[in-house]
Amino acid sequence: MLKGWIIYNGSLMTPKFMEHVEWFVDSAKNNGIELIPVRNDELGAVIINGKTNLTGYDETQKPDFVLFWDKDIRLARHLESMGFRLFNNSNAIMVCDDKIATHQALANQGIKMPVTIASPFVYSGTKVDEENFIEKIEQVLSYPVIVKNAFGSFGAQVYMARNREELLMLRKKLIDVPHLYQEYIKSSFGRDVRLQVVGDKVVAAMLRVNENDFRANVTAGGRMMPFDPPKAFCDMAVKAAKLVGADFAGVDILFGENDEPVLCEINSNAHVKNMYECTKKDIPDYIIKYIKCRLVRSI
């Protein structure tokens, strides 16, 4: 019997997050796999005598794979250095978690995206000329301008600046936080598509709509409905996931002026409950079956 770990964050043990862990454990059992839940703070990543190890770790405990359902990139890299097989791998998680890194990874690859400007790195507590960079933004983007924290989730820390005054206020607020400025895709106001990619296929998709906010996220008040994505949307989602090196991902796509797909972001550990409630597609089962297939093929 294959054995694996599912690593989750020890600081997010709320019912909302633990439900996902239990769901994966049950899906694994149904597929003949023993999946053991492991908190990221249980492992104790340590370097001893110049070698990576885990406190109290016995080599005989090594799982066949790790389903890394967390964003603890340092731990992910630590495990990979010890020879653990991770789904998703540490680099894919890192690139997806950082919106700036996502757009950089997809640039020059024929994927349509909003015009994006990364804010320069600023040391905390230092003085900078905000007006000077605002002028650079205005040379490229028209108002309204979308402003995003590079590491935000659930549509939080995504803002709209309608004029220079609002943009300057947001820049001052985020000055020492990694963030970006983006073209506003007016044709996609309050609507986008979440496509769940597993391997080289889109296994589920839903349309998210919010009549009262430019953000379509369900957490921001959007509603969801099943969606039959055009081939262009599926092709973009699969290509984007492949380019960031993800085995599975939730890919968010906006609607361009002629309803052509415009890549918004990629989520390495997309929450699967909303997708199930909307489409009745069991994403954990798809992911577990994919992992099993990959492992059996490599034996």
N, C-alpha and C positions, 0 to 999 in steps of 0.2 A: 504494500500500500504506500502510495506517495504521501509524504509528510511535509507540511509547510507551516510557516509562521505568517500571521497577519499582524503587522506592526501598526499601532494606532497611537495617537497622542494622549499621554497620561493626564494632560491638563484639560482635555475635552471629553470627559466621561459623562456627558449628558445623555439622556435618552435618545435625542436626535442623532448623535454620533454613534452611540453604542449599538443602536438598531442596525446600522450598516455592518458593524463587526459581526454581530450574531447572524445576520443575513448571509454573509460570506461563509461563515462557519457551517451553516446549514446547507448551503449550496455545495460546498466542498464535500460534505458527508454524503449528499445525494449522488455525487460523482465519484465516490470511492476514495476520497482524499481526507486525511486527517489534518485539519487546519487549526493551529493553536494560537489563540489571541495573546499578543505580547505588547505591553506598553513600552513606548520608547524610553521611558525613564527606568525601566526594569533592567536594562541590558548593561549599563556601565561601560561605555566605550573607553578603552584605556590603551595606552602605548607603553609597553614594558620591554626593556632591553632593545629598543628600536623597532619593535614589532607590534602591529595592531592586534588587540585581543579584546575579550569581554570578561568582566569580573565574574568569577565563578563558572566560567564557560568550559564545558567538556566537549571535545571534538566529536564524540559519539552522539551529541545532541544536535549536530548540524542538520538543518532541514534540507529537503530537496529544492526548496525555493522559498522566497519571501515575497508575500504580497504587501508592498509598502504603501499602506493607506495613510500616509502622513506626509508632512513637508519638512521633516527633520533631515535636511540634506546632508549635514555633517555625519549623522549616524548612517545614512544610506551609503555614503562614500566609504565610511569605516567598514561596513559590512562587505561591500564590494571588494575592498582591499584584502579581506580575509577569504575571498573566494565564494561568497554567497551569491546566488542568482536572484536578482531583484526584478520584480514587475511592479511598477515601472522602474527604470534605472534612475540613478541619482541625477544624471545630466538632464534627462527629460523632465523630471520633477522641478529642477532648478529653473530651466528655461520657461516652463509653463507658469511657474509661480511668479516670475518677474515679467511684467507686461512689456517692459523695454526689451529685455532679452528675447522675448517671443517674436516681436516685430523684427528685430535684427536677424534672428535665425531664419525668418521667412522672406526677408528682403532678397531681391535679385533672383527669385525663384518662380516668377510668373504668377504670383498670388496677389490679387487686388486687395489693398488695405487702405484705411484712412491715412491721409498725410499725417505723419507722426514726428514730433520733435521731443527729444529727451532733454530733460533739465540737466544742466551741468552739476557735477558733484560740488557740494558746498559744505565746508566744515562748520559744525554747530557753534553758534555764538559769534561768528565772524560777520563783518559787514560786506555787503555786496551791492552792486548797482542794479537793482531790480528793473528800473526803467530801461536800461540798456538792453536787457534780454527781452523785455516786453516788445521793444521795437523790432527785434529780430523775429519774434513770433508773428508780429503783425505783417512782416514782409512776406510771410508764407501762408498764414491762415487768416480767414475772414471771421468775423463774429457771427454767431456765437462760437466759442471755442470750448471743446471738451477737455477737462483737466482730470487726470487720474493718478491716484497713488499707484506706484508700480506693483505694490503687493496687496492691494485690496481684494476682497471677496464678496460675493453675494450682491454686487452692485453698490456696496458701500464705498465711500471715499472716491466716488465718481461725481464730478461736478460740471456745471455748465456756466461759463462766463459769457454774459451777453454784451459786455462792453469792456473798455480798458480798466475802468475803476474796479469792476468785479474780478478781472483777470489779475490785476495787481494785488488785490486783497488775497486771492487764492495763492498767488506766488509767494507772498509773505508768509502765509500760513504753512505752506509746504516747503519752504526754502531749503531746509536741511534734511528733507525726506526725499528719497528717490521718487520722481514723478515724471509725467509726460503730458504733452499738449497735443491734441488731435483735431483733425477736421471733423466738423459736425456733419453727419450723414442725415440730412433732413428727410429724405425719402424713407428712412427707417425709424422715424420718431416713434418711440414706445412700442417697437416690435422687433423681434429677432427670432432666429431659429437655433435651438440647441440640438446638435446631432451627436449621438453617442457612437463613437468609433471603437471597434474591437478588432485588432488585427488589421486587415485590409478591407473591412466592410463597415458600413453604417448599419447598425442593428436596430436603431430607434431614433425617432426625431419628434420634436414638438415645437409648435409655434407659441411664442410668449408675446402677449399683448398687454399694453398699459395705456389707456386713453388719457391718463392724468399726469404722466411723467415720461420724460425722454428715455428713461431706463426701463427696459422690459422685464428685468428680473422679477421673479415671483416674490422674493423677499422685499422688493421695493413696491409691491402692490400689484404686480402683473398677474394675469390669468393665463392658463396654459390650455392648449388643445392639440390633439394629434395632428401631425403634418406629414404629408407625402412629399418628400423633398425632390426637387428636380435633379437630374443627373449632375448638373453643374455644381450644385450645392454639395452633393455626395462626393464628387471628385475632389473638390476643394478641401473638404473635411478630412478625407483619407490622406490626401497629399500633405496637408499641414501636420497631421499627427505623425506621419512618417518622417517629415523633415525635422521635427523636434525629437525624434527617436522614441516616441511613446508607443507602448503595446496597446494601450487603451486610453481614451481621452474624450472629454465632452468639449466639442468645438462649437463656439458661438459665431454665427454668421448674420450679418446685417443685410438689408435690402438696398441695393443701389437704385439709381434713378429709373432704370428699366427693369427693376427687380432682379438685376444680376447680383450674384453673391459677393459680399465684401467681408473679409475676415475681420472679426472683432477680437477674439481671444481664445485661448486653449486652456482647459482645466484638466490637470493630470489625474485628479481624484474627484471627478464630478459627482455631486450627490445624486444618488440613484433613485431615491424614494419618489421625488416629484415625477421623474420620467416613468416610473412604474405606475403611479396613480393616473397619469395621463394616457399612457400607451398600453399598459398591462405587459410591457416587455420586462423580463427578469434580467436586468443587466448583470448582477453578480453571477448568475448562472452562465451567461455568455462569457464573462471574464474567466471564470474557473475552467470552463471547457476549453477556452483558448490556451490557458496556461498548461493544462493537462496535455493538450495536443502538442505544444511546443516541447514539453519535457520528454514525452514519449518519443517524439521524432529525433531528439538529441541523444537518446540512449543507444 
